Amino acid sequence: MTEVTSEKFSLSAAAVAELEELAKRYPTRAALLLPALWKVMDQEHWVSLEAMEWVAEFLDVPAARVYGVVGFYHMYLDKPPGKHIIEVCQTTACAIMGAEGILDTLHETLGVGLEEPTADGRFMIRRVECLGACEHAPVCQVDHAFRFDMTPEKVKSEVEKLSQEKE
Ligand code: FES
């Protein structure tokens, strides 16, 4: 077990205990990098610089390696997300079936680009690779729930529904 000295971030004791348990099944602590980043995502919904440094110290790996992994994998967010994340599949079947039109509608409706939270912090739009439901292209995920056979009208109505939710 590694004692982490960083005071700017810490994972919950429960998450640390789970990682320590997992460490017994991995050949090296460095191999825990992806699960450790998932624990950070579960707790914070994104991975801050402070969290990356904490993970580097916890696993005794260079911080540059952690930054590299967070930057490489699309599923780790290095900026705070909006409350609702709308992901639009951009891979071939969805692209052919109109993913760009859905993205255009989202940009127009929400007034933000990709990966930028809206000013009220409610939404963020992301492009993602194949979601594995190509027969229902174009496919989106709203807060990780699938939405099949999407159209610009359907995605607009999703946004309207979520906008009406109370904070
Ligand atoms: S190409 Fe979009 S779900 Fe497979």
Backbone and ligand atoms as CSV (ligand in chain L), in Angstrom:
chain,resi,resn,atom,element,x,y,z
A,1,MET,N,N,0.840,-1.203,0.000
A,1,MET,CA,C,0.000,0.000,0.000
A,1,MET,C,C,0.874,1.251,0.000
A,2,THR,N,N,0.493,2.224,-0.869
A,2,THR,CA,C,1.265,3.456,-0.970
A,2,THR,C,C,0.539,4.582,-0.246
A,3,GLU,N,N,1.246,5.280,0.617
A,3,GLU,CA,C,0.666,6.461,1.269
A,3,GLU,C,C,0.803,7.630,0.319
A,4,VAL,N,N,-0.296,8.311,0.033
A,4,VAL,CA,C,-0.234,9.452,-0.875
A,4,VAL,C,C,-0.195,10.723,-0.038
A,5,THR,N,N,0.749,11.609,-0.369
A,5,THR,CA,C,0.924,12.818,0.445
A,5,THR,C,C,0.110,14.000,-0.088
A,6,SER,N,N,-0.353,13.916,-1.354
A,6,SER,CA,C,-1.086,15.027,-1.962
A,6,SER,C,C,-2.327,15.364,-1.137
A,7,GLU,N,N,-2.514,16.666,-0.900
A,7,GLU,CA,C,-3.691,17.072,-0.118
A,7,GLU,C,C,-4.756,17.711,-1.002
A,8,LYS,N,N,-4.458,17.847,-2.303
A,8,LYS,CA,C,-5.406,18.542,-3.178
A,8,LYS,C,C,-6.503,17.622,-3.692
A,9,PHE,N,N,-6.274,16.326,-3.596
A,9,PHE,CA,C,-7.270,15.370,-4.078
A,9,PHE,C,C,-7.109,14.087,-3.285
A,10,SER,N,N,-8.212,13.395,-3.076
A,10,SER,CA,C,-8.072,12.017,-2.602
A,10,SER,C,C,-9.310,11.223,-2.984
A,11,LEU,N,N,-9.079,9.950,-3.185
A,11,LEU,CA,C,-10.197,9.044,-3.440
A,11,LEU,C,C,-10.785,8.644,-2.100
A,12,SER,N,N,-12.036,8.251,-2.105
A,12,SER,CA,C,-12.675,7.819,-0.858
A,12,SER,C,C,-11.942,6.589,-0.319
A,13,ALA,N,N,-12.070,6.390,0.982
A,13,ALA,CA,C,-11.417,5.230,1.609
A,13,ALA,C,C,-11.950,3.935,0.984
A,14,ALA,N,N,-13.238,3.908,0.649
A,14,ALA,CA,C,-13.826,2.693,0.070
A,14,ALA,C,C,-13.201,2.399,-1.299
A,15,ALA,N,N,-13.013,3.462,-2.109
A,15,ALA,CA,C,-12.430,3.268,-3.445
A,15,ALA,C,C,-10.971,2.803,-3.318
A,16,VAL,N,N,-10.253,3.388,-2.367
A,16,VAL,CA,C,-8.854,2.981,-2.164
A,16,VAL,C,C,-8.812,1.509,-1.738
A,17,ALA,N,N,-9.710,1.131,-0.841
A,17,ALA,CA,C,-9.728,-0.263,-0.376
A,17,ALA,C,C,-10.012,-1.212,-1.544
A,18,GLU,N,N,-10.935,-0.823,-2.426
A,18,GLU,CA,C,-11.237,-1.676,-3.592
A,18,GLU,C,C,-10.018,-1.805,-4.507
A,19,LEU,N,N,-9.312,-0.689,-4.689
A,19,LEU,CA,C,-8.114,-0.738,-5.545
A,19,LEU,C,C,-7.029,-1.605,-4.910
A,20,GLU,N,N,-6.890,-1.506,-3.599
A,20,GLU,CA,C,-5.872,-2.329,-2.917
A,20,GLU,C,C,-6.224,-3.814,-3.056
A,21,GLU,N,N,-7.507,-4.115,-3.011
A,21,GLU,CA,C,-7.958,-5.499,-3.162
A,21,GLU,C,C,-7.642,-5.984,-4.587
A,22,LEU,N,N,-7.932,-5.102,-5.541
A,22,LEU,CA,C,-7.676,-5.408,-6.956
A,22,LEU,C,C,-6.171,-5.584,-7.220
A,23,ALA,N,N,-5.374,-4.804,-6.523
A,23,ALA,CA,C,-3.917,-4.829,-6.731
A,23,ALA,C,C,-3.360,-6.237,-6.537
A,24,LYS,N,N,-4.024,-7.030,-5.694
A,24,LYS,CA,C,-3.533,-8.392,-5.423
A,24,LYS,C,C,-3.609,-9.266,-6.675
A,25,ARG,N,N,-4.485,-8.877,-7.623
A,25,ARG,CA,C,-4.661,-9.700,-8.830
A,25,ARG,C,C,-3.853,-9.185,-10.017
A,26,TYR,N,N,-3.163,-8.063,-9.829
A,26,TYR,CA,C,-2.406,-7.472,-10.938
A,26,TYR,C,C,-0.911,-7.708,-10.730
A,27,PRO,N,N,-0.166,-7.866,-11.822
A,27,PRO,CA,C,1.254,-8.148,-11.664
A,27,PRO,C,C,2.043,-6.979,-11.071
A,28,THR,N,N,1.613,-5.750,-11.368
A,28,THR,CA,C,2.318,-4.570,-10.829
A,28,THR,C,C,1.263,-3.535,-10.444
A,29,ARG,N,N,1.644,-2.589,-9.613
A,29,ARG,CA,C,0.698,-1.519,-9.254
A,29,ARG,C,C,0.406,-0.646,-10.475
A,30,ALA,N,N,1.415,-0.477,-11.327
A,30,ALA,CA,C,1.232,0.368,-12.515
A,30,ALA,C,C,0.090,-0.159,-13.396
A,31,ALA,N,N,-0.139,-1.469,-13.361
A,31,ALA,CA,C,-1.191,-2.071,-14.183
A,31,ALA,C,C,-2.587,-1.681,-13.699
A,32,LEU,N,N,-2.669,-1.047,-12.542
A,32,LEU,CA,C,-3.962,-0.594,-12.005
A,32,LEU,C,C,-4.374,0.774,-12.521
A,33,LEU,N,N,-3.609,1.290,-13.455
A,33,LEU,CA,C,-3.864,2.676,-13.885
A,33,LEU,C,C,-5.291,2.886,-14.403
A,34,LEU,N,N,-5.761,2.023,-15.300
A,34,LEU,CA,C,-7.114,2.244,-15.841
A,34,LEU,C,C,-8.185,2.095,-14.750
A,35,PRO,N,N,-8.148,1.027,-13.927
A,35,PRO,CA,C,-9.151,0.955,-12.856
A,35,PRO,C,C,-9.077,2.142,-11.892
A,36,ALA,N,N,-7.877,2.620,-11.611
A,36,ALA,CA,C,-7.763,3.762,-10.683
A,36,ALA,C,C,-8.419,5.000,-11.308
A,37,LEU,N,N,-8.229,5.186,-12.602
A,37,LEU,CA,C,-8.850,6.342,-13.262
A,37,LEU,C,C,-10.377,6.196,-13.289
A,38,TRP,N,N,-10.851,4.962,-13.419
A,38,TRP,CA,C,-12.315,4.752,-13.358
A,38,TRP,C,C,-12.859,5.120,-11.990
A,39,LYS,N,N,-12.099,4.801,-10.951
A,39,LYS,CA,C,-12.549,5.168,-9.590
A,39,LYS,C,C,-12.653,6.691,-9.483
A,40,VAL,N,N,-11.683,7.386,-10.074
A,40,VAL,CA,C,-11.734,8.857,-10.051
A,40,VAL,C,C,-12.973,9.327,-10.819
A,41,MET,N,N,-13.212,8.740,-11.993
A,41,MET,CA,C,-14.392,9.122,-12.796
A,41,MET,C,C,-15.687,8.851,-12.018
A,42,ASP,N,N,-15.747,7.720,-11.344
A,42,ASP,CA,C,-16.963,7.390,-10.566
A,42,ASP,C,C,-17.206,8.431,-9.475
A,43,GLN,N,N,-16.127,8.871,-8.872
A,43,GLN,CA,C,-16.278,9.810,-7.749
A,43,GLN,C,C,-16.506,11.248,-8.205
A,44,GLU,N,N,-15.737,11.677,-9.238
A,44,GLU,CA,C,-15.736,13.104,-9.604
A,44,GLU,C,C,-16.425,13.395,-10.934
A,45,HIS,N,N,-16.637,12.371,-11.745
A,45,HIS,CA,C,-17.174,12.483,-13.107
A,45,HIS,C,C,-16.178,13.094,-14.088
A,46,TRP,N,N,-14.969,13.381,-13.658
A,46,TRP,CA,C,-13.882,13.821,-14.549
A,46,TRP,C,C,-12.575,13.631,-13.795
A,47,VAL,N,N,-11.454,13.823,-14.500
A,47,VAL,CA,C,-10.145,13.599,-13.880
A,47,VAL,C,C,-9.358,14.905,-13.917
A,48,SER,N,N,-9.267,15.552,-12.783
A,48,SER,CA,C,-8.527,16.821,-12.709
A,48,SER,C,C,-7.031,16.546,-12.691
A,49,LEU,N,N,-6.262,17.606,-12.878
A,49,LEU,CA,C,-4.806,17.500,-12.803
A,49,LEU,C,C,-4.386,16.976,-11.430
A,50,GLU,N,N,-5.067,17.474,-10.406
A,50,GLU,CA,C,-4.739,17.037,-9.038
A,50,GLU,C,C,-5.014,15.548,-8.874
A,51,ALA,N,N,-6.121,15.094,-9.493
A,51,ALA,CA,C,-6.459,13.668,-9.397
A,51,ALA,C,C,-5.417,12.829,-10.145
A,52,MET,N,N,-4.963,13.347,-11.303
A,52,MET,CA,C,-3.936,12.607,-12.061
A,52,MET,C,C,-2.665,12.479,-11.222
A,53,GLU,N,N,-2.321,13.560,-10.533
A,53,GLU,CA,C,-1.107,13.519,-9.702
A,53,GLU,C,C,-1.285,12.551,-8.532
A,54,TRP,N,N,-2.486,12.531,-7.981
A,54,TRP,CA,C,-2.774,11.602,-6.885
A,54,TRP,C,C,-2.613,10.157,-7.384
A,55,VAL,N,N,-3.182,9.877,-8.540
A,55,VAL,CA,C,-3.105,8.514,-9.092
A,55,VAL,C,C,-1.643,8.137,-9.358
A,56,ALA,N,N,-0.879,9.089,-9.886
A,56,ALA,CA,C,0.535,8.813,-10.175
A,56,ALA,C,C,1.266,8.432,-8.892
A,57,GLU,N,N,0.989,9.181,-7.837
A,57,GLU,CA,C,1.671,8.886,-6.575
A,57,GLU,C,C,1.176,7.560,-5.991
A,58,PHE,N,N,-0.131,7.354,-6.055
A,58,PHE,CA,C,-0.728,6.133,-5.503
A,58,PHE,C,C,-0.171,4.880,-6.178
A,59,LEU,N,N,0.049,4.987,-7.484
A,59,LEU,CA,C,0.524,3.807,-8.224
A,59,LEU,C,C,2.035,3.806,-8.434
A,60,ASP,N,N,2.666,4.887,-7.978
A,60,ASP,CA,C,4.112,5.016,-8.138
A,60,ASP,C,C,4.525,4.925,-9.614
A,61,VAL,N,N,3.832,5.723,-10.428
A,61,VAL,CA,C,4.177,5.827,-11.850
A,61,VAL,C,C,4.418,7.310,-12.154
A,62,PRO,N,N,5.165,7.622,-13.220
A,62,PRO,CA,C,5.373,9.030,-13.543
A,62,PRO,C,C,4.042,9.716,-13.880
A,63,ALA,N,N,3.908,10.965,-13.437
A,63,ALA,CA,C,2.676,11.713,-13.700
A,63,ALA,C,C,2.438,11.817,-15.213
A,64,ALA,N,N,3.520,11.913,-15.988
A,64,ALA,CA,C,3.375,12.050,-17.447
A,64,ALA,C,C,2.644,10.840,-18.037
A,65,ARG,N,N,2.843,9.691,-17.437
A,65,ARG,CA,C,2.162,8.489,-17.939
A,65,ARG,C,C,0.650,8.591,-17.692
A,66,VAL,N,N,0.293,9.107,-16.533
A,66,VAL,CA,C,-1.133,9.259,-16.220
A,66,VAL,C,C,-1.759,10.298,-17.158
A,67,TYR,N,N,-1.086,11.431,-17.359
A,67,TYR,CA,C,-1.618,12.461,-18.269
A,67,TYR,C,C,-1.812,11.853,-19.658
A,68,GLY,N,N,-0.824,11.078,-20.094
A,68,GLY,CA,C,-0.876,10.475,-21.434
A,68,GLY,C,C,-2.078,9.560,-21.586
A,69,VAL,N,N,-2.339,8.769,-20.563
A,69,VAL,CA,C,-3.459,7.817,-20.635
A,69,VAL,C,C,-4.793,8.575,-20.624
A,70,VAL,N,N,-4.902,9.577,-19.769
A,70,VAL,CA,C,-6.157,10.346,-19.717
A,70,VAL,C,C,-6.387,11.048,-21.058
A,71,GLY,N,N,-5.325,11.563,-21.642
A,71,GLY,CA,C,-5.452,12.245,-22.932
A,71,GLY,C,C,-5.784,11.289,-24.068
A,72,PHE,N,N,-5.318,10.051,-23.959
A,72,PHE,CA,C,-5.504,9.089,-25.049
A,72,PHE,C,C,-6.912,8.503,-25.083
A,73,TYR,N,N,-7.427,8.128,-23.922
A,73,TYR,CA,C,-8.731,7.453,-23.890
A,73,TYR,C,C,-9.867,8.466,-23.790
A,74,HIS,N,N,-10.780,8.324,-24.728
A,74,HIS,CA,C,-11.902,9.254,-24.846
A,74,HIS,C,C,-12.820,9.208,-23.620
A,75,MET,N,N,-12.861,8.042,-22.969
A,75,MET,CA,C,-13.839,7.911,-21.871
A,75,MET,C,C,-13.411,8.612,-20.594
A,76,TYR,N,N,-12.158,9.012,-20.500
A,76,TYR,CA,C,-11.735,9.779,-19.326
A,76,TYR,C,C,-11.847,11.260,-19.667
A,77,LEU,N,N,-12.601,11.991,-18.878
A,77,LEU,CA,C,-12.780,13.425,-19.147
A,77,LEU,C,C,-11.755,14.231,-18.368
A,78,ASP,N,N,-11.073,15.151,-19.054
A,78,ASP,CA,C,-10.089,15.965,-18.334
A,78,ASP,C,C,-10.614,17.378,-18.069
A,79,LYS,N,N,-11.929,17.554,-18.280
A,79,LYS,CA,C,-12.577,18.828,-17.923
A,79,LYS,C,C,-13.884,18.477,-17.220
A,80,PRO,N,N,-14.365,19.365,-16.358
A,80,PRO,CA,C,-15.639,19.045,-15.713
A,80,PRO,C,C,-16.750,18.953,-16.749
A,81,PRO,N,N,-17.541,17.915,-16.710
A,81,PRO,CA,C,-18.591,17.767,-17.718
A,81,PRO,C,C,-19.832,18.568,-17.355
A,82,GLY,N,N,-20.764,18.679,-18.306
A,82,GLY,CA,C,-22.080,19.209,-17.985
A,82,GLY,C,C,-22.820,18.150,-17.168
A,83,LYS,N,N,-23.944,18.550,-16.578
A,83,LYS,CA,C,-24.711,17.602,-15.759
A,83,LYS,C,C,-25.209,16.429,-16.616
A,84,HIS,N,N,-25.662,16.754,-17.834
A,84,HIS,CA,C,-26.126,15.712,-18.752
A,84,HIS,C,C,-25.152,15.621,-19.931
A,85,ILE,N,N,-24.723,14.427,-20.217
A,85,ILE,CA,C,-23.800,14.239,-21.337
A,85,ILE,C,C,-24.557,13.559,-22.482
A,86,ILE,N,N,-24.556,14.218,-23.634
A,86,ILE,CA,C,-25.206,13.636,-24.809
A,86,ILE,C,C,-24.090,13.209,-25.762
A,87,GLU,N,N,-24.019,11.914,-25.992
A,87,GLU,CA,C,-22.971,11.379,-26.855
A,87,GLU,C,C,-23.586,10.957,-28.181
A,88,VAL,N,N,-22.932,11.350,-29.253
A,88,VAL,CA,C,-23.431,11.024,-30.596
A,88,VAL,C,C,-22.394,10.138,-31.273
A,89,CYS,N,N,-22.835,8.952,-31.697
A,89,CYS,CA,C,-21.927,8.048,-32.398
A,89,CYS,C,C,-21.610,8.628,-33.770
A,90,GLN,N,N,-20.337,8.616,-34.109
A,90,GLN,CA,C,-19.912,9.198,-35.389
A,90,GLN,C,C,-19.366,8.141,-36.345
A,91,THR,N,N,-19.446,6.877,-35.960
A,91,THR,CA,C,-18.840,5.837,-36.791
A,91,THR,C,C,-19.746,5.546,-38.005
A,92,THR,N,N,-19.220,4.745,-38.927
A,92,THR,CA,C,-19.784,4.647,-40.279
A,92,THR,C,C,-21.311,4.550,-40.387
A,93,ALA,N,N,-21.923,3.557,-39.734
A,93,ALA,CA,C,-23.373,3.385,-39.905
A,93,ALA,C,C,-24.112,4.639,-39.452
A,94,CYS,N,N,-23.694,5.188,-38.320
A,94,CYS,CA,C,-24.376,6.383,-37.792
A,94,CYS,C,C,-24.073,7.598,-38.657
A,95,ALA,N,N,-22.837,7.675,-39.155
A,95,ALA,CA,C,-22.485,8.809,-40.028
A,95,ALA,C,C,-23.364,8.785,-41.275
A,96,ILE,N,N,-23.534,7.595,-41.864
A,96,ILE,CA,C,-24.348,7.470,-43.083
A,96,ILE,C,C,-25.813,7.820,-42.798
A,97,MET,N,N,-26.256,7.450,-41.601
A,97,MET,CA,C,-27.676,7.629,-41.267
A,97,MET,C,C,-27.996,8.995,-40.654
A,98,GLY,N,N,-27.007,9.891,-40.598
A,98,GLY,CA,C,-27.358,11.263,-40.213
A,98,GLY,C,C,-26.812,11.787,-38.898
A,99,ALA,N,N,-25.708,11.207,-38.406
A,99,ALA,CA,C,-25.144,11.691,-37.139
A,99,ALA,C,C,-24.781,13.179,-37.192
A,100,GLU,N,N,-24.288,13.626,-38.361
A,100,GLU,CA,C,-23.876,15.046,-38.448
A,100,GLU,C,C,-25.057,15.980,-38.236
A,101,GLY,N,N,-26.218,15.599,-38.767
A,101,GLY,CA,C,-27.414,16.426,-38.603
A,101,GLY,C,C,-27.811,16.512,-37.126
A,102,ILE,N,N,-27.605,15.424,-36.412
A,102,ILE,CA,C,-27.928,15.411,-34.980
A,102,ILE,C,C,-26.958,16.321,-34.233
A,103,LEU,N,N,-25.687,16.209,-34.601
A,103,LEU,CA,C,-24.689,17.080,-33.948
A,103,LEU,C,C,-24.977,18.547,-34.257
A,104,ASP,N,N,-25.299,18.843,-35.516
A,104,ASP,CA,C,-25.600,20.242,-35.875
A,104,ASP,C,C,-26.767,20.761,-35.041
A,105,THR,N,N,-27.798,19.925,-34.891
A,105,THR,CA,C,-28.966,20.338,-34.096
A,105,THR,C,C,-28.558,20.604,-32.654
A,106,LEU,N,N,-27.709,19.723,-32.106
A,106,LEU,CA,C,-27.285,19.916,-30.715
A,106,LEU,C,C,-26.467,21.198,-30.568
A,107,HIS,N,N,-25.546,21.432,-31.508
A,107,HIS,CA,C,-24.727,22.659,-31.420
A,107,HIS,C,C,-25.619,23.890,-31.485
A,108,GLU,N,N,-26.580,23.834,-32.392
A,108,GLU,CA,C,-27.491,24.966,-32.583
A,108,GLU,C,C,-28.374,25.174,-31.346
A,109,THR,N,N,-28.915,24.090,-30.837
A,109,THR,CA,C,-29.841,24.190,-29.697
A,109,THR,C,C,-29.129,24.620,-28.423
A,110,LEU,N,N,-27.938,24.066,-28.204
A,110,LEU,CA,C,-27.260,24.321,-26.921
A,110,LEU,C,C,-26.248,25.465,-27.010
A,111,GLY,N,N,-25.865,25.837,-28.226
A,111,GLY,CA,C,-24.936,26.958,-28.395
A,111,GLY,C,C,-23.526,26.664,-27.914
A,112,VAL,N,N,-23.129,25.405,-27.923
A,112,VAL,CA,C,-21.750,25.061,-27.530
A,112,VAL,C,C,-21.152,24.083,-28.530
A,113,GLY,N,N,-19.824,24.022,-28.508
A,113,GLY,CA,C,-19.116,23.055,-29.339
A,113,GLY,C,C,-19.005,21.723,-28.601
A,114,LEU,N,N,-18.135,20.869,-29.112
A,114,LEU,CA,C,-17.935,19.564,-28.490
A,114,LEU,C,C,-17.166,19.719,-27.189
A,115,GLU,N,N,-17.550,18.915,-26.228
A,115,GLU,CA,C,-16.820,18.810,-24.956
A,115,GLU,C,C,-16.793,20.108,-24.157
A,116,GLU,N,N,-17.721,21.036,-24.485
A,116,GLU,CA,C,-17.773,22.277,-23.698
A,116,GLU,C,C,-19.082,22.275,-22.933
A,117,PRO,N,N,-19.053,22.399,-21.633
A,117,PRO,CA,C,-20.334,22.473,-20.928
A,117,PRO,C,C,-21.083,23.746,-21.291
A,118,THR,N,N,-22.398,23.686,-21.300
A,118,THR,CA,C,-23.185,24.897,-21.551
A,118,THR,C,C,-22.971,25.859,-20.377
A,119,ALA,N,N,-23.310,27.143,-20.590
A,119,ALA,CA,C,-23.046,28.157,-19.557
A,119,ALA,C,C,-23.729,27.802,-18.231
A,120,ASP,N,N,-24.897,27.150,-18.299
A,120,ASP,CA,C,-25.576,26.791,-17.048
A,120,ASP,C,C,-25.084,25.452,-16.501
A,121,GLY,N,N,-24.108,24.856,-17.169
A,121,GLY,CA,C,-23.526,23.605,-16.676
A,121,GLY,C,C,-24.423,22.387,-16.854
A,122,ARG,N,N,-25.503,22.530,-17.612
A,122,ARG,CA,C,-26.455,21.408,-17.717
A,122,ARG,C,C,-26.081,20.354,-18.755
A,123,PHE,N,N,-25.443,20.765,-19.844
A,123,PHE,CA,C,-25.222,19.820,-20.942
A,123,PHE,C,C,-23.790,19.839,-21.457
A,124,MET,N,N,-23.419,18.704,-22.009
A,124,MET,CA,C,-22.164,18.624,-22.767
A,124,MET,C,C,-22.392,17.657,-23.930
A,125,ILE,N,N,-21.858,18.008,-25.086
A,125,ILE,CA,C,-22.009,17.154,-26.272
A,125,ILE,C,C,-20.664,16.468,-26.536
A,126,ARG,N,N,-20.733,15.187,-26.843
A,126,ARG,CA,C,-19.495,14.466,-27.193
A,126,ARG,C,C,-19.743,13.629,-28.437
A,127,ARG,N,N,-18.688,13.503,-29.243
A,127,ARG,CA,C,-18.693,12.552,-30.359
A,127,ARG,C,C,-18.054,11.290,-29.836
A,128,VAL,N,N,-18.636,10.134,-30.148
A,128,VAL,CA,C,-18.017,8.889,-29.694
A,128,VAL,C,C,-17.951,7.900,-30.853
A,129,GLU,N,N,-17.161,6.873,-30.649
A,129,GLU,CA,C,-17.052,5.822,-31.661
A,129,GLU,C,C,-18.176,4.806,-31.440
A,130,CYS,N,N,-18.283,3.867,-32.377
A,130,CYS,CA,C,-19.387,2.901,-32.435
A,130,CYS,C,C,-19.859,2.445,-31.048
A,131,LEU,N,N,-21.150,2.600,-30.834
A,131,LEU,CA,C,-21.749,2.224,-29.550
A,131,LEU,C,C,-22.284,0.795,-29.587
A,132,GLY,N,N,-22.046,0.117,-30.695
A,132,GLY,CA,C,-22.400,-1.299,-30.778
A,132,GLY,C,C,-23.876,-1.553,-31.023
A,133,ALA,N,N,-24.579,-0.580,-31.553
A,133,ALA,CA,C,-26.006,-0.776,-31.834
A,133,ALA,C,C,-26.290,-0.263,-33.237
A,134,CYS,N,N,-25.410,-0.604,-34.177
A,134,CYS,CA,C,-25.439,-0.023,-35.524
A,134,CYS,C,C,-26.771,-0.235,-36.248
A,135,GLU,N,N,-27.486,-1.325,-35.904
A,135,GLU,CA,C,-28.772,-1.570,-36.580
A,135,GLU,C,C,-29.803,-0.509,-36.234
A,136,HIS,N,N,-29.506,0.291,-35.232
A,136,HIS,CA,C,-30.420,1.381,-34.845
A,136,HIS,C,C,-29.818,2.747,-35.136
A,137,ALA,N,N,-28.890,2.794,-36.092
A,137,ALA,CA,C,-28.239,4.067,-36.418
A,137,ALA,C,C,-29.253,5.082,-36.915
A,138,PRO,N,N,-29.036,6.340,-36.603
A,138,PRO,CA,C,-27.970,6.868,-35.751
A,138,PRO,C,C,-28.298,6.726,-34.260
A,139,VAL,N,N,-27.249,6.450,-33.493
A,139,VAL,CA,C,-27.415,6.150,-32.075
A,139,VAL,C,C,-26.780,7.246,-31.225
A,140,CYS,N,N,-27.457,7.569,-30.135
A,140,CYS,CA,C,-26.903,8.505,-29.148
A,140,CYS,C,C,-26.965,7.830,-27.787
A,141,GLN,N,N,-26.250,8.398,-26.859
A,141,GLN,CA,C,-26.426,8.033,-25.461
A,141,GLN,C,C,-26.678,9.310,-24.689
A,142,VAL,N,N,-27.698,9.283,-23.860
A,142,VAL,CA,C,-27.980,10.428,-23.002
A,142,VAL,C,C,-27.746,9.931,-21.586
A,143,ASP,N,N,-26.726,10.489,-20.957
A,143,ASP,CA,C,-26.331,10.028,-19.619
A,143,ASP,C,C,-26.188,8.501,-19.597
A,144,HIS,N,N,-25.524,7.975,-20.592
A,144,HIS,CA,C,-25.205,6.549,-20.732
A,144,HIS,C,C,-26.405,5.666,-21.079
A,145,ALA,N,N,-27.578,6.241,-21.315
A,145,ALA,CA,C,-28.729,5.427,-21.733
A,145,ALA,C,C,-28.873,5.544,-23.250
A,146,PHE,N,N,-29.047,4.403,-23.907
A,146,PHE,CA,C,-29.142,4.402,-25.371
A,146,PHE,C,C,-30.391,5.127,-25.878
A,147,ARG,N,N,-30.229,5.796,-26.994
A,147,ARG,CA,C,-31.363,6.353,-27.744
A,147,ARG,C,C,-31.140,5.904,-29.194
A,148,PHE,N,N,-32.089,5.109,-29.695
A,148,PHE,CA,C,-31.935,4.506,-31.021
A,148,PHE,C,C,-32.662,5.303,-32.096
A,149,ASP,N,N,-32.247,5.070,-33.338
A,149,ASP,CA,C,-32.927,5.636,-34.516
A,149,ASP,C,C,-33.190,7.132,-34.322
A,150,MET,N,N,-32.141,7.827,-33.943
A,150,MET,CA,C,-32.308,9.243,-33.611
A,150,MET,C,C,-32.528,10.099,-34.842
A,151,THR,N,N,-33.172,11.219,-34.601
A,151,THR,CA,C,-33.373,12.233,-35.642
A,151,THR,C,C,-33.085,13.564,-34.968
A,152,PRO,N,N,-32.878,14.627,-35.752
A,152,PRO,CA,C,-32.689,15.942,-35.132
A,152,PRO,C,C,-33.880,16.308,-34.235
A,153,GLU,N,N,-35.099,15.962,-34.646
A,153,GLU,CA,C,-36.283,16.293,-33.835
A,153,GLU,C,C,-36.255,15.544,-32.504
A,154,LYS,N,N,-35.880,14.254,-32.568
A,154,LYS,CA,C,-35.863,13.460,-31.326
A,154,LYS,C,C,-34.820,13.998,-30.349
A,155,VAL,N,N,-33.661,14.364,-30.872
A,155,VAL,CA,C,-32.609,14.827,-29.956
A,155,VAL,C,C,-32.989,16.183,-29.357
A,156,LYS,N,N,-33.675,16.978,-30.151
A,156,LYS,CA,C,-34.134,18.274,-29.650
A,156,LYS,C,C,-35.138,18.066,-28.512
A,157,SER,N,N,-35.998,17.084,-28.684
A,157,SER,CA,C,-36.994,16.851,-27.640
A,157,SER,C,C,-36.333,16.270,-26.379
A,158,GLU,N,N,-35.254,15.498,-26.542
A,158,GLU,CA,C,-34.494,15.019,-25.360
A,158,GLU,C,C,-33.960,16.215,-24.577
A,159,VAL,N,N,-33.393,17.169,-25.311
A,159,VAL,CA,C,-32.818,18.353,-24.661
A,159,VAL,C,C,-33.922,19.128,-23.943
A,160,GLU,N,N,-35.063,19.273,-24.609
A,160,GLU,CA,C,-36.175,20.023,-23.991
A,160,GLU,C,C,-36.625,19.346,-22.701
A,161,LYS,N,N,-36.754,18.023,-22.756
A,161,LYS,CA,C,-37.186,17.271,-21.561
A,161,LYS,C,C,-36.215,17.499,-20.401
A,162,LEU,N,N,-34.927,17.362,-20.696
A,162,LEU,CA,C,-33.926,17.506,-19.638
A,162,LEU,C,C,-33.834,18.944,-19.139
A,163,SER,N,N,-34.095,19.910,-20.032
A,163,SER,CA,C,-34.035,21.324,-19.643
A,163,SER,C,C,-35.139,21.660,-18.658
A,164,GLN,N,N,-36.255,20.921,-18.753
A,164,GLN,CA,C,-37.381,21.215,-17.868
A,164,GLN,C,C,-37.242,20.595,-16.492
A,165,GLU,N,N,-36.256,19.689,-16.355
A,165,GLU,CA,C,-36.035,19.075,-15.039
A,165,GLU,C,C,-35.650,20.117,-14.023
A,166,LYS,N,N,-36.087,19.925,-12.800
A,166,LYS,CA,C,-35.681,20.853,-11.745
A,166,LYS,C,C,-34.243,20.527,-11.365
A,167,GLU,N,N,-33.493,21.555,-11.001
A,167,GLU,CA,C,-32.096,21.354,-10.561
A,167,GLU,C,C,-32.047,20.545,-9.296
L,1,FES,S1,S,-21.792,2.933,-35.993
L,1,FES,FE1,FE,-22.979,3.964,-34.523
L,1,FES,S2,S,-23.589,2.408,-33.184
L,1,FES,FE2,FE,-22.254,1.412,-34.549
